[in-house]
């Protein structure tokens, strides 16, 4: 009868010693990672909370966007327009209308309502809302629209001082049919139709926030045409 081969006592002890070293190394690594996470700078958490809050706030605001006039069939909830005093600017601003505005829109008469809002991105300054209410004193323009008399009547509310840059995302080319193959395009400027001179409303916008002093950066994505449940996305879509 043949003897079954086995391990010697020395081999068993050596295997136990190696296994113990591996477990000790893994445990040490886990403790180190846990300590690093616990001791990470509070500025990282504060910056993430700031950007996450803006993403959720902007998504919720855009979801509440509605038409300024009843019965404006076929009109978009979000437009590209220039507010009073901005006629000389190169590009129009993203604009929408809120019947019931959040507490951020506060003016001398209390909480504002029936608010017209513009996105204003200023490199080196931040991201702002330019806005006014239908309850302010308005005058009728040449095209019959009611507007402010001058830009001094616009309210300017800062959303974030950490704005770095914005990108405009378009799905397919303007005028493409549903049967044509479409691809995503990411532009640093609004897309303009040279023939008509009109600008195209983007499907999404990507806003980059950066805190230079702490070398922190985050990017969020917002659905403009059809708001999505969350505005958070770390990396730009290729």
PyMOL commands that set and color helices and strands:
alter all, ss='L'
color gray80, all
select helices_A, chain A and resi 9-38+42-63+151-153+212-214
alter helices_A, ss='H'
color red, helices_A
select strands_A, chain A and resi 79-81+93-100+106-107+110-111+113-122+126-133+139-140+146-147+155-160+163-171+184-187+204-211+216-223
alter strands_A, ss='S'
color yellow, strands_A
deselect
rebuild
show_as cartoon
